[in-house]
């Protein structure tokens, strides 16, 4: 089975910056599960994983640029909040950086109808909204 739209993918990943510092990792933890083709992960990573198989190791570098649902760059972080105004920062903390992912595909399965209708993978123990 290959990573394609409407498949639930279980992966381990390590994310590093240009300096080689580990920013995040799932190693030693549970896998990260997501529904392929539904925007559950960074778009460039989702594209790079398309067609991969269980056991594949994928290395991909992606320049981070956050986008709204129309594809426009956009992220807001509230910096200060008082009674009269809100101060925001529209830059993601990793904006402009190249993210280096090392991914191993641990499992791929057909998504349940409920997962497809909800637009995301559900854990093995169930899911509630």
Z-matrix of the N, CA and C atoms (Angstrom, degrees):
N
C 1 1.453
C 2 1.530 1 108.34
N 3 1.319 2 115.21 1 141.90
C 4 1.462 3 120.89 2 -179.21
C 5 1.526 4 110.76 3 -111.77
N 6 1.331 5 114.91 4 158.12
C 7 1.453 6 121.71 5 174.31
C 8 1.527 7 107.40 6 -70.93
N 9 1.334 8 115.70 7 111.31
C 10 1.456 9 122.94 8 177.15
C 11 1.523 10 107.96 9 -143.49
N 12 1.316 11 116.18 10 170.46
C 13 1.462 12 121.01 11 -178.71
C 14 1.529 13 110.74 12 -52.70
N 15 1.326 14 114.52 13 139.65
C 16 1.465 15 124.41 14 178.32
C 17 1.522 16 113.81 15 70.97
N 18 1.326 17 117.98 16 19.02
C 19 1.463 18 122.00 17 171.10
C 20 1.531 19 107.62 18 -102.57
N 21 1.331 20 115.92 19 142.90
C 22 1.464 21 120.69 20 173.57
C 23 1.519 22 106.72 21 -90.86
N 24 1.313 23 115.29 22 123.43
C 25 1.460 24 122.29 23 -177.22
C 26 1.525 25 109.14 24 -110.53
N 27 1.316 26 115.95 25 132.07
C 28 1.465 27 122.49 26 173.85
C 29 1.512 28 106.79 27 -108.55
N 30 1.319 29 115.97 28 123.58
C 31 1.468 30 119.29 29 -177.51
C 32 1.519 31 110.90 30 -138.22
N 33 1.319 32 113.92 31 156.48
C 34 1.458 33 121.64 32 165.35
C 35 1.511 34 105.97 33 -107.85
N 36 1.313 35 115.71 34 147.44
C 37 1.462 36 119.86 35 -178.37
C 38 1.522 37 110.70 36 -145.81
N 39 1.311 38 114.65 37 155.07
C 40 1.453 39 122.68 38 167.89
C 41 1.518 40 106.32 39 -130.83
N 42 1.316 41 115.78 40 130.74
C 43 1.458 42 122.38 41 -178.99
C 44 1.520 43 108.95 42 -113.47
N 45 1.343 44 115.49 43 126.08
C 46 1.464 45 121.29 44 179.13
C 47 1.521 46 109.97 45 -125.26
N 48 1.339 47 115.21 46 156.75
C 49 1.459 48 119.91 47 173.46
C 50 1.526 49 109.04 48 -93.48
N 51 1.345 50 116.71 49 -176.22
C 52 1.467 51 120.47 50 -178.51
C 53 1.524 52 113.39 51 -60.60
N 54 1.332 53 116.22 52 -29.53
C 55 1.468 54 120.43 53 -179.78
C 56 1.525 55 112.02 54 -77.98
N 57 1.341 56 117.17 55 -6.84
C 58 1.460 57 120.51 56 -179.37
C 59 1.515 58 113.85 57 89.21
N 60 1.342 59 116.55 58 5.03
C 61 1.462 60 120.34 59 178.41
C 62 1.526 61 109.80 60 -75.48
N 63 1.326 62 117.28 61 135.92
C 64 1.459 63 121.35 62 177.00
C 65 1.527 64 108.55 63 -74.66
N 66 1.328 65 115.50 64 121.02
C 67 1.462 66 122.16 65 178.33
C 68 1.521 67 110.14 66 -90.53
N 69 1.327 68 116.21 67 -38.60
C 70 1.463 69 121.51 68 -178.53
C 71 1.528 70 108.52 69 -159.64
N 72 1.319 71 115.97 70 154.38
C 73 1.455 72 120.15 71 178.54
C 74 1.522 73 109.75 72 -159.74
N 75 1.327 74 115.76 73 147.63
C 76 1.461 75 120.50 74 174.27
C 77 1.524 76 111.18 75 -101.38
N 78 1.312 77 117.56 76 -1.79
C 79 1.468 78 120.82 77 -178.75
C 80 1.522 79 110.05 78 -58.42
N 81 1.328 80 115.30 79 133.99
C 82 1.456 81 120.97 80 -178.70
C 83 1.523 82 113.17 81 80.50
N 84 1.332 83 116.88 82 3.07
C 85 1.463 84 122.74 83 179.27
C 86 1.524 85 108.08 84 -123.64
N 87 1.326 86 115.78 85 -174.76
C 88 1.455 87 119.56 86 174.42
C 89 1.521 88 109.32 87 -68.90
N 90 1.319 89 115.77 88 157.15
C 91 1.456 90 119.73 89 177.47
C 92 1.528 91 109.84 90 -65.78
N 93 1.312 92 114.98 91 158.38
C 94 1.456 93 120.88 92 170.85
C 95 1.523 94 106.31 93 -92.29
N 96 1.325 95 116.63 94 122.06
C 97 1.454 96 121.69 95 -179.07
C 98 1.526 97 108.94 96 -108.63
N 99 1.321 98 116.91 97 137.03
C 100 1.459 99 120.79 98 179.16
C 101 1.521 100 110.08 99 -148.15
N 102 1.321 101 114.75 100 160.38
C 103 1.456 102 122.46 101 178.75
C 104 1.520 103 108.26 102 -96.84
N 105 1.332 104 115.96 103 111.04
C 106 1.463 105 121.72 104 -176.77
C 107 1.529 106 111.06 105 -63.04
N 108 1.327 107 115.17 106 137.77
C 109 1.452 108 121.38 107 175.52
C 110 1.513 109 114.79 108 86.04
N 111 1.336 110 116.95 109 10.42
C 112 1.462 111 120.70 110 -177.85
C 113 1.525 112 112.54 111 -122.28
N 114 1.317 113 117.55 112 14.10
C 115 1.462 114 120.54 113 176.12
C 116 1.510 115 114.42 114 69.58
N 117 1.336 116 117.78 115 26.83
C 118 1.465 117 120.93 116 179.73
C 119 1.517 118 113.21 117 -76.60
N 120 1.332 119 117.24 118 -19.48
C 121 1.466 120 121.86 119 179.45
C 122 1.527 121 108.17 120 -129.21
N 123 1.325 122 116.55 121 173.80
C 124 1.467 123 121.89 122 179.45
C 125 1.528 124 109.08 123 -52.78
N 126 1.343 125 117.43 124 129.14
C 127 1.474 126 120.13 125 -175.26
C 128 1.527 127 114.88 126 -52.44
N 129 1.314 128 118.65 127 -43.56
C 130 1.464 129 120.34 128 -179.41
C 131 1.516 130 112.70 129 -62.95
N 132 1.328 131 116.55 130 -34.12
C 133 1.461 132 120.68 131 177.72
C 134 1.522 133 109.90 132 -72.12
N 135 1.322 134 116.56 133 -42.35
C 136 1.463 135 120.34 134 179.00
C 137 1.532 136 110.21 135 -59.46
N 138 1.318 137 117.19 136 -42.88
C 139 1.470 138 121.78 137 178.53
C 140 1.529 139 110.44 138 -63.39
N 141 1.322 140 116.93 139 -43.78
C 142 1.474 141 121.45 140 -177.72
C 143 1.526 142 112.43 141 -65.03
N 144 1.333 143 117.55 142 -30.06
C 145 1.463 144 121.12 143 -177.79
C 146 1.527 145 113.05 144 -82.98
N 147 1.331 146 117.31 145 -17.34
C 148 1.463 147 121.89 146 -179.01
C 149 1.527 148 110.00 147 -53.74
N 150 1.317 149 116.47 148 127.88
C 151 1.463 150 122.10 149 178.67
C 152 1.517 151 115.04 150 89.02
N 153 1.328 152 117.78 151 -6.09
C 154 1.470 153 120.71 152 177.93
C 155 1.522 154 110.05 153 -69.73
N 156 1.342 155 115.18 154 160.13
C 157 1.461 156 121.38 155 179.11
C 158 1.531 157 109.79 156 -121.40
N 159 1.334 158 115.33 157 163.38
C 160 1.459 159 120.88 158 175.81
C 161 1.521 160 108.61 159 -53.85
N 162 1.329 161 116.41 160 132.89
C 163 1.456 162 121.85 161 -179.69
C 164 1.520 163 113.97 162 94.36
N 165 1.331 164 117.38 163 -15.06
C 166 1.466 165 120.41 164 179.20
C 167 1.518 166 110.88 165 -67.26
N 168 1.314 167 114.90 166 146.38
C 169 1.464 168 122.94 167 172.42
C 170 1.525 169 105.96 168 -113.12
N 171 1.321 170 116.52 169 129.20
C 172 1.458 171 121.57 170 -176.58
C 173 1.519 172 109.05 171 -124.69
N 174 1.319 173 115.96 172 130.77
C 175 1.463 174 122.85 173 174.32
C 176 1.521 175 106.83 174 -112.13
N 177 1.326 176 117.69 175 126.19
C 178 1.459 177 120.41 176 -179.31
C 179 1.527 178 110.06 177 -145.77
N 180 1.322 179 115.69 178 139.95
C 181 1.461 180 122.07 179 176.06
C 182 1.515 181 108.44 180 -114.09
N 183 1.331 182 115.65 181 133.57
C 184 1.457 183 121.76 182 -174.77
C 185 1.518 184 108.96 183 -135.49
N 186 1.343 185 116.09 184 130.42
C 187 1.459 186 120.05 185 172.13
C 188 1.512 187 107.30 186 -79.81
N 189 1.361 188 115.45 187 127.29
C 190 1.467 189 118.76 188 -175.62
C 191 1.516 190 111.59 189 -83.25
N 192 1.312 191 115.39 190 124.71
C 193 1.458 192 122.51 191 171.79
C 194 1.517 193 106.23 192 -143.56
N 195 1.309 194 116.38 193 112.05
C 196 1.463 195 120.26 194 -179.01
C 197 1.515 196 110.12 195 -74.29
N 198 1.346 197 115.97 196 148.95
C 199 1.455 198 121.10 197 -178.20
C 200 1.517 199 110.31 198 -138.77
N 201 1.344 200 115.34 199 150.58
C 202 1.455 201 119.31 200 172.49
C 203 1.526 202 108.73 201 -83.16
N 204 1.344 203 117.86 202 -176.35
C 205 1.462 204 120.20 203 -175.80
C 206 1.521 205 113.93 204 -64.87
N 207 1.334 206 117.60 205 -15.27
C 208 1.464 207 121.19 206 177.70
C 209 1.525 208 112.34 207 -96.30
N 210 1.347 209 117.22 208 4.24
C 211 1.454 210 120.88 209 179.18
C 212 1.513 211 114.45 210 88.69
N 213 1.327 212 116.90 211 6.37
C 214 1.463 213 120.71 212 179.70
C 215 1.525 214 110.04 213 -86.21
N 216 1.350 215 117.78 214 134.12
C 217 1.465 216 119.25 215 177.84
C 218 1.527 217 110.63 216 -57.70
N 219 1.373 218 115.73 217 130.93
C 220 1.456 219 117.99 218 -177.82
C 221 1.519 220 111.93 219 -170.46
N 222 1.315 221 117.43 220 126.77
C 223 1.463 222 124.44 221 169.32
C 224 1.509 223 106.16 222 -153.93
N 225 1.305 224 117.13 223 139.66
C 226 1.457 225 120.38 224 177.70
C 227 1.516 226 108.68 225 -129.31
N 228 1.334 227 115.84 226 129.98
C 229 1.451 228 122.66 227 173.38
C 230 1.520 229 107.33 228 -116.85
N 231 1.320 230 117.29 229 126.04
C 232 1.462 231 120.45 230 178.29
C 233 1.519 232 107.92 231 -74.38
N 234 1.343 233 114.94 232 123.21
C 235 1.460 234 120.85 233 -178.88
C 236 1.521 235 111.02 234 -99.01
N 237 1.332 236 115.60 235 -40.45
C 238 1.456 237 120.16 236 -177.45
C 239 1.515 238 108.74 237 -146.67
N 240 1.320 239 115.40 238 139.95
C 241 1.458 240 121.34 239 -179.22
C 242 1.516 241 107.91 240 -136.11
N 243 1.348 242 116.16 241 124.50
C 244 1.460 243 119.22 242 173.73
C 245 1.526 244 108.17 243 -135.36
N 246 1.318 245 117.49 244 -172.37
C 247 1.467 246 121.36 245 -174.18
C 248 1.528 247 113.50 246 -65.44
N 249 1.334 248 117.90 247 -23.70
C 250 1.459 249 119.98 248 -173.81
C 251 1.518 250 115.13 249 -111.38
N 252 1.319 251 118.41 250 -22.89
C 253 1.469 252 118.47 251 -177.78
C 254 1.522 253 111.96 252 -153.77
N 255 1.322 254 113.25 253 161.82
C 256 1.456 255 122.04 254 176.10
C 257 1.522 256 107.23 255 -117.85
N 258 1.316 257 117.71 256 130.24
C 259 1.458 258 122.25 257 175.62
C 260 1.521 259 107.34 258 -104.42
N 261 1.349 260 115.65 259 126.65
C 262 1.454 261 120.22 260 -177.79
C 263 1.516 262 110.85 261 -124.45
N 264 1.322 263 115.25 262 157.48
C 265 1.458 264 124.11 263 172.62
C 266 1.524 265 105.79 264 -117.88
N 267 1.323 266 116.91 265 120.80
C 268 1.464 267 121.20 266 -176.62
C 269 1.523 268 113.20 267 -87.97
N 270 1.303 269 118.68 268 7.36
C 271 1.464 270 121.77 269 179.51
C 272 1.521 271 110.32 270 -102.10
N 273 1.322 272 116.34 271 127.51
C 274 1.461 273 121.25 272 173.45
C 275 1.525 274 107.27 273 -64.59
N 276 1.329 275 119.07 274 144.41
C 277 1.470 276 120.29 275 -179.85
C 278 1.529 277 114.00 276 -54.13
N 279 1.324 278 118.27 277 -25.69
C 280 1.460 279 121.14 278 -179.82
C 281 1.530 280 112.10 279 -107.12
N 282 1.336 281 117.72 280 10.21
C 283 1.469 282 120.64 281 -178.95
C 284 1.524 283 110.17 282 -58.02
N 285 1.318 284 115.60 283 136.32
C 286 1.460 285 121.26 284 178.59
C 287 1.517 286 114.24 285 84.38
N 288 1.337 287 117.36 286 -8.20
C 289 1.462 288 120.18 287 178.73
C 290 1.526 289 110.59 288 -91.20
N 291 1.304 290 115.54 289 153.88
C 292 1.454 291 120.42 290 172.56
C 293 1.516 292 107.55 291 -93.27
N 294 1.318 293 115.79 292 126.04
C 295 1.460 294 122.08 293 -179.80
C 296 1.516 295 108.66 294 -99.52
N 297 1.326 296 115.87 295 130.89
C 298 1.464 297 121.96 296 -177.87
C 299 1.523 298 108.65 297 -111.57
N 300 1.331 299 115.54 298 110.86
C 301 1.461 300 121.92 299 -178.95
C 302 1.519 301 110.47 300 -101.19
N 303 1.319 302 115.50 301 134.74
C 304 1.463 303 123.18 302 166.95
C 305 1.522 304 105.12 303 -114.08
N 306 1.330 305 116.06 304 115.60
C 307 1.464 306 121.43 305 -172.91
C 308 1.522 307 109.91 306 -121.90
N 309 1.324 308 115.90 307 140.01
C 310 1.463 309 120.43 308 170.05
C 311 1.528 310 107.31 309 -122.35
N 312 1.320 311 115.49 310 127.53
C 313 1.462 312 121.46 311 179.49
C 314 1.528 313 107.56 312 -82.09
N 315 1.320 314 116.35 313 114.31
C 316 1.461 315 121.94 314 -176.11
C 317 1.525 316 112.49 315 -92.11
N 318 1.336 317 116.74 316 -33.87
C 319 1.454 318 119.60 317 -179.64
C 320 1.523 319 109.22 318 -162.85
N 321 1.327 320 115.55 319 155.95
C 322 1.466 321 123.02 320 176.13
C 323 1.522 322 106.00 321 -140.80
N 324 1.320 323 116.06 322 135.17
C 325 1.468 324 119.47 323 177.38
C 326 1.520 325 109.39 324 -143.87
N 327 1.327 326 114.68 325 162.26
C 328 1.458 327 120.62 326 174.08
C 329 1.528 328 108.24 327 -66.17
N 330 1.313 329 117.08 328 139.19
C 331 1.461 330 120.86 329 176.26
C 332 1.521 331 109.98 330 -77.25
N 333 1.308 332 115.90 331 148.52
C 334 1.458 333 121.36 332 172.90
C 335 1.528 334 108.72 333 -74.69
N 336 1.316 335 117.38 334 153.70
C 337 1.472 336 120.80 335 177.86
C 338 1.528 337 110.99 336 -55.17
N 339 1.328 338 116.02 337 -39.25
C 340 1.464 339 120.90 338 179.74
C 341 1.535 340 110.83 339 -63.00
N 342 1.316 341 117.26 340 -39.86
C 343 1.464 342 120.53 341 178.63
C 344 1.525 343 110.60 342 -64.70
N 345 1.327 344 116.57 343 -42.74
C 346 1.461 345 120.38 344 179.34
C 347 1.527 346 110.02 345 -63.85
N 348 1.323 347 117.11 346 -44.07
C 349 1.468 348 119.55 347 -179.61
C 350 1.523 349 111.88 348 -67.18
N 351 1.330 350 117.68 349 -31.48
C 352 1.464 351 121.38 350 177.37
C 353 1.526 352 112.24 351 -82.85
N 354 1.338 353 117.07 352 -20.66
C 355 1.459 354 120.57 353 177.98
C 356 1.512 355 115.15 354 82.68
N 357 1.344 356 117.42 355 16.49
C 358 1.466 357 120.48 356 177.26
C 359 1.530 358 110.14 357 -158.36
N 360 1.343 359 114.62 358 160.75
C 361 1.471 360 120.72 359 179.05
C 362 1.521 361 109.98 360 -74.60
N 363 1.325 362 115.44 361 148.50
C 364 1.456 363 121.83 362 175.27
C 365 1.527 364 108.31 363 -107.41
N 366 1.318 365 115.33 364 149.49
C 367 1.454 366 119.76 365 -179.60
C 368 1.523 367 109.98 366 -73.23
N 369 1.310 368 115.45 367 166.28
C 370 1.469 369 121.13 368 -178.03
C 371 1.521 370 111.58 369 -62.06
N 372 1.333 371 117.92 370 -29.12
C 373 1.459 372 121.61 371 -178.53
C 374 1.513 373 114.01 372 -82.88
N 375 1.323 374 117.96 373 2.47
C 376 1.456 375 120.60 374 -178.74
C 377 1.508 376 111.10 375 106.23
N 378 1.336 377 114.26 376 -175.79
C 379 1.453 378 119.20 377 -176.07
C 380 1.514 379 109.33 378 -156.64
N 381 1.322 380 116.95 379 142.88
C 382 1.453 381 120.27 380 174.85
C 383 1.518 382 109.22 381 -133.80
N 384 1.306 383 115.50 382 151.36
C 385 1.467 384 121.29 383 178.21
C 386 1.496 385 109.23 384 -111.84
